[in-house]
Amino acid sequence: MLALAAASFSQQPQPTSDISNAPVSPAPYRAGEKLTYTVSFSNFTVAAHASLYVAGRGNYFGREGVELRAHVRTVGEVSAALLKLNNFYFTFVEPATGQPYRAQSAQGDSLAYAGVLDATGAQPIDVVSILTPATAATAPGGFDLVSALFRFRALPLAPGSRYRFTAQHAGSQYDAELRVTGRESINTPAGSFNALVATVRVPKNSDANDLRLTIYFSDDERHIPVLITARLPAGEIRAALASDETVAALPAEQLAARPGALPTPTLPADPARPDARPTPRPNVSPTPATPAAGGQAPAGLPFEVGEQLNFNFYLGNGTQPVGTASFQVRSRGRFYNRDGMLLTATMSTNQTLQSVFPVRDVISSYVDARTLLPYRNELQIQEGSHRLQGIVTLDQERGGALLPDGANIEIPVGTYDLVSVLYALRSFDLAPPKRNAVSLLLNKRPRALNINSVGREVIEIGGQRISAYQLALSTDESQGNRLQLRLWVGTDRRRLPLRIVAVTPLGPVRADLSILPNTRL
């Protein structure tokens, strides 16, 4: 992924990679994997955002394949003053070999109008049709940059191993080598990793070799690139893993399995200007449009429109509730000129705790119906002496958030809020010892939320014994585990959040889902 960014920053030809006869692990090609990165450059701590996504597996262009996607976009001062970059990459590879048979790319904001706001919600038939004419990925045996990175991951990496490969780019051929030099412990926004250190060397090409491309792969089956570095005359580029999650893969039938030209996409029209392109930015008008009657949640989600989850809060070992919370999937419809769902959360303390620490919170989160990523947050917060009321607008396409005080901040693409993350994690792979990490907007700053599945157990709630996954939640702050947050989620298809425990200044707090007798989970 960093090779894509480095190629753009340096404006030097970057090779495509071909690994010769070596075993191929299927682990990196599992559909639904999404990795996002924060890219720093020289003195710019956030210069770009990048993502990798395994979009699906099926019959593409008349042959069996796996669709890989990547996106690199510069942000902030780098985008404004140095390099405006917004590139999308689409590669289709042979499942058994990782060899690409079709690779395409596009620049600029054109893809946003076809629905490619990030790697999870795109409509491939629209995407491919607005790209430049398709060509073969490379000459036989060659790899493009995206498939090369996945092919590296599929190797049996071990310290001391070396893999020679031929790289091709823009009609030129490069003889290169991937060397695994050792192991290191790497800290990223997504957590700490034991990593294998690999370097890419191109002895016969000084420009490519001087990049000193180094990739740190997680020392496990998946070989996730958790950190990638490259050296340029103007400074070092570092792409650090910001989130690792499993999202819904795209159905293969969405992409026409046929050769030749694809149909021209039909773009949604602006009623006021039929000839204008729609804006990809959220509409922040003061009131939402009326949702469509009977709107349903997209198929495959573990919840439905109308679901309401009520929780009782307890202090320590107390048996009398000191507060309540309610989460609801209120509706699906057109909110602020886009297909969305309205999620709400209310929390309040009762008389027992009111005099000590009164709480009255009401949060409305408008999320994209396909990705569950929020684009608008309405807040009414009353917690002790703290008061906050206002609107947070999240631009997931460009990686920015407008806060109630008027401040604009940079956020990683794919950032959740406190409400949407509770619903999104229910669709993740939570089987132990799975580790997920996502970006979470918390206290006016994006934080990496680590979601580690530590075990499966049976817990008792409301007189019922229920099978659950225990999840340990922490952030990348210096004291990100100070609350010792634990969440128990049901193991059935609904993945109901059953219990939350935390250690607070008031002591241990527990929130249990209210369950009626004989309720089926």
N, C-alpha and C positions, 0 to 999 in steps of 0.2 A: 504493500500500500504506500509506504513512504517513497518507494521508487517512482510512483506516479507523481507525488508532490515534488520530489527532488528534480524530476525531469522538467517540471514546469518552472520551478524556481531557477534552475541553472540554465535552462534553455539549451541543454546539451542532449544529444541523442542518447536515449536509454535503451538497453538491450531487452529483447524478449528472450525467455529462457527455455531451454530444452534439457531435461534430465534424461540421460540414456538409461539403459536397462537396470532398473532398481525396483525393489518391491513398492507397491502402492497401498497405503493404508486407506480404508474407506472413511475413517473417522472425520477428516476435515470436510468431507463432502456431504455431511448429513443436512438435509433440507431444513431450513428454518433458523440456522445459526446466524446471528447478527452481531458483529463486532464494531464498536465505534471508537474513534480515537480523537484525542486532542493533540494538535500539532503545534509545537513551538519552533521559532526560528530566530536565531541570534538573540537579541534582547526582547523579542516579542514572546511573552509567555503563552498567548493564545493567538497563533497566526492563521490556523486553519482547523477545520473539522474534516474527518474522513470516516468512511464506513465500509465494511465488507459484509456481504449478505449472500447466503446460499438460498436462492429464490425458489428452487424446486427441482424435481427430477421427473422426466417424462419424455415424450416424443417431441423433439423440437426440430423443425426444418427437415422432417422425414427421417430422423434417426434418434436413437436413444441418447439422452444427454443429461447433464446437470447444468443448470443456469447459475452462473456466478455474477455478482454485481459489485461495483465499487463506486464510490462518490467522494470527490475531493473538492473542498470549497474554502477559499480564503475568507477571512473575516476581519472586521475592525480596521485598524490603520494599515495593515498589510494589504488588504483588499482595496482600500481607498487610495493609498499612495504608492505601493510597490507593485503588486500583481493582483489583478482581479481574475479569480479562477473559480469556475464552477463546472467541473467535468464529471460526466457520467460514463461508466464503462460496463459493457455487457458481454460476457463470454460464455460460450457453450462448450462443454468438455465431455470427452468419452468417460463414462463412469469407471471403467476398468483400468484406464491408463492415466486419466487426468489430462489427456492430450486435447487441446482446443481444436474445434473444427469450424468455429465461427466466432468472430470478435468484432465488436462495434463500439463506438464511442461518440459522444456529443459534447459540445461546449455551450456555455451560456445558460440563460434562463429558459430556453425554449422547451425543455422537458418539463418544467414546472407546469406549463399550461396543459400538458397531457396527463398530469396527475402524478408525476414522479417527484414527490416532495421529500421522500427519503426511501430507503431500500425496502420498506415493508409494504407500502401501499400502492405500488406502481401497477400500471396496466400495460403489460409488455407489448400487446398488439399495437397500441398507440405509440409506444416508445420507439420500436424498431422502424416504424413507417416514417418517422420524421428524422431519422438519422441519415447520414450520408450513405450512398449505396454500399451494401454489404460486400465485403471482400473476404477471401480466405484469411484466417487468423495470422498465419505465417507460412513459410515454406514447410514442407513435410518435416516433422520432428521438432518444430519450433514451438515456443510458448509466448503468449503475450504476457504483459506484466502481471495481470490479475491471476491467470491460471498458473504462472510460474510460482507465485507466492504460495498458492494452495498445493502445488506439486512439491515444494520444499517441505511443507507441513506433513505431507504423506510419506516422506522418507523415513527410514529407520535411523533417526539422528542419534548420535552418540559421540562423546568427546574423542577427538582424534580422527573421525571419519572425514573423508573428502569425496566430493562428487563433482566430476567434470561435466560441463555441459556447453552446448553451443547456443549462443544468444544471437537473435536476429532482430534488427530494428531498422526501419526506413531503408530497406535494401542492403544494409550492411550486416556483416556477420562478425561475431565476437567469440573468442574462445575464453571461457571463464571457469571459475571453480568456486564451489561452496565448501567452506572449511568449518567444521565444528571444533572450536578451540578450547572449550571448557564449560564450567557451570558458574552461575552467579545468582545471588538473591536480588530480585528486582522489585522496587516499589512503584506502583502506578496508581492513578485515581481509582482503578477497579480492584485494588488490593495488592498484596505481596505475593510473589511467585518465585519458586525455584525454577531457574531458567537455564536452557542450553544456549551458549553463545555461538553464533555462526557469522562468518564474514564472507563477503563476496569479493573476489579479486578478478581483475581483467588485465593480465600482465601486458598484453599487446596493444592496449588502448589506454593511454595515460589519462585522458579526460574521464573515462568511465572508472578507471582504477582509483583516481584521486578522490572519488566520492567516499571511499572507505565505508561502503554500505555494511552495516552490522545489524543483525536481526537476533533478538532474544526470544526464543521459543519456550513456551511452558514445557516443563519436563514431565509430560504425561502423554497419554494416547493422542490427544487432540493437537498438541504442538501449536498452541495459539501464539501468534506473534504479539507478545505483550509490550515490547518496546522495539522500535526501529530507529536507527540513527544514520545520518549521512553528513558528510563534511563538504561545505561549499566555501569559496573564498570570502563570502560575506558573513559566514557564521554557520553554526551547526543546526541541522534540522532534527527534531526528536518527535516521533509519533508514539504517544503513550496510550495504552488501552484505557478507555474511559468506561466502557460497559461491555458486558458479555451476557447475552440473553438469547433465548430461543423463542422465536415468534412464528406465526402461522406462515407456512410456505405457500407460494402462489400455485394454484391449480395449473397443471400443464396445458389444459385445454384453453386457457386464456391466451396462449400464444399459438398462432396458426402453425400447424405442423405441415408446412408446404414450402416448396422453393419459390424463388422469384419475389416479385414485389408484393408488399402487404397493403391493405387498404389504408387510405388516408384517414386519420382520426377525425372524429367529429367533436369539436371543442364546444363546451357549454358557452352559450351566448350571454352577454350582458343585456338585459331587457331594455335598458336605456340607450345602448349603443350596439345594435345587432352586428356591426362589422368589427367590433373591438374584441381584443383578447381578454379573457377574464383575468383578474388580478390574483396572484397566488397568495397574497397577504390576507390575514384575517380581517373581516369587516368588524369594526369596533363601534357600530351604531349602538345607541343606549338601550334598545330593547330588542329581544330576539324575535325572529319570525315565528309564526305559529307552527308548532311541529305537526307533521302529518299524522292524522288519526290512525291509530293502530300500528304505528311504526314498531318494527321488531329489531332485536339485536341481530347482527350478522351471524350466520350459521357457524358453528364451531366454537363459539364462546361458552364458557362455563356458567353463564348467567343469562337471564332474560330481562326484558323491559318489565318493570313493575316489581322486581325483587327488592325486598326490604329486609335489612339485617339490623336487629336491635341488640345492644349490648348493655349489660349492667357492670358498673365499676365497683370494686371492693378494695378497701385498704387492708393490708396485711392479711391476717387470717379471718377478718371480719366476715360475717354472714349477711349483714345488712348493706344494701347498695348505698354508695355515696354519690353516685352520678349515673348518667345514662348517655348513650350515643346511638345514633341511627344513621345507617348508610342506605341509600336508595338509588336504583336505576330508574329515574323518573320517566324518561321518554327518549324516543329517537325521532329526529326530523331535521328540517333545515334551520340551523341556528347560525346567525351571522353569516349567511350566504354560503354555508357548506353543510354537507351531510355529517351530522354529529349525534352524540348522545349526551344527555344531561345527567350527571351524577351529583348527588347532594349528600352532605354530611352535617349533622347537628350534634353538638355535645354540650352537656350542661351538668352542673353539680346540683345536688338536692340540699335540703335544709341542713343536713348533718355537716356538710362541708362548706356551705355557702358563706358562713362568717369567717372561715379560715382562708379559703381560696376560691372565690366565686368564678365560675366559668360559664360562658354562654357564647358558643361558636356556631356560626352558620356559614358553610362553604358550598358554593355551586361550581362545579367543574364541567366545562364543555369540552368533550374529547372527540377526536376524529373517529368516525364509526368503524373504520377499518383497522387503524393502528392503536387506538385507545390513547394516543398522545394528546395532551391537553393543548387547547389554543386560547382558552379564556378561563380565568379564575375570578369569581366574585367572592369577596371576603367580608365577613362581619365578625370580628374577633374581640372578645372580652375575656381576658384571663388575668385575674387579680386587678392590678392597676394598669395593665397593658391594654390599649385600645388600638384597633386597626380596622379601617373600613375603606374599601376601594376595589379596584379591578387590576388584575395582572393579565397582560396580553402576551402570549407566547408565540413566537414565530419559529416553528420547527423547521421551516425550510431554510432560513438564513441563520439560525442559531442565535436568537436574541429574545429578550424579555423586557417589556415595559412595566415597571413597578408602579404601585399607587402613588408614590412620591414623585413620579416623573422621571426617575432614573432609568437609563437603558443599560442593561448588562448583557454580556455574552454568555450563552449557555451551549452545551453540546447538543447537537441534533439528537433527538430522542430523549428529551428531558421530561420527567413526570412531575406532577405535584403530589401532595400528600394524599389526596383522594384517589386520583387515577392510578397511582402505583399499587394500591390495595387491590384494585380490580385487575390490573395488568399482570401482577405476579401470579394470579390464579391460573393464567394460561401458560405459565412457564413450566418447564420440566423441573419438578421439585423432588424427584426420587433421590434419596441419599446415595452417595455423598455429593450431589450436584451443587455447584457454586454458580450463582448468577450475580451480576453486578449491573446496575443501571444508574443513570444520572437523575438526581432528585433536586428540585428547587426547594431549598430549605433556608429560612432566615435570610432571604434576599441574595442567596448565593447558590450556585449549583454544587452539589456534593455527590460523590459516588456512594451509592447505597449498596452494601454487600449483603447478599441474601444466600446464606449458607445452610443447606439442608443437613442437619446433624444426626437425624435418626427418625425411625418410625416407631410409634408407640400407641397405646390405647389410653385415652383420657376419659374422665367422667364429667359430663356437663348435663345439668338438668335431669339427673337420674339416669342418663344413658351413657353407655360405654361406646366410644367412637374411635375408629382408627384414624390417626393423624400423623402428618409430617411435622416435626419440630424444626423451625427455622430460626437461626440466629441472625439478627439484623444489626448492622453497624455502619457507620459512615467513615470516610477517609479523614475526618478531623483528628487532631492530636488526641482528643478524648472521645473518639467516635463510638466507644463502647461503654461510656460511663453510665448509660441508662440500663445496660444489660438487657436489651430488648429481645424478647422471644415471642414468636408467633406460631401457633399450631393451626395447620390447615388440613381439612379433611382429605382423605386419599381417594375419595370417589370422584366422579366426573365433574361435580359442581365445585370442588376445591373450596368449600366454605371456610372462611376464617372463623375458627372456633374459640380461640383464647389468645389474649395478649397479656404479657406480664412485663413489668419494668420496675426499676429501682429509682425512685424520685426523691426530692428533698423532703417530701411528706412521708417517705417510707415505701415499702413494696406496694405496687398497685397491680391489680388483676382485672381484666375485662373479659367477661364470658358472654358468648352468644346466647341469647334467650331462645330456648328450644321448647316447643310445646310437646307434651307427651305423645309418643307414637309418630313423631314427625320423621318422614323418610329423608335421609340426607343423600 
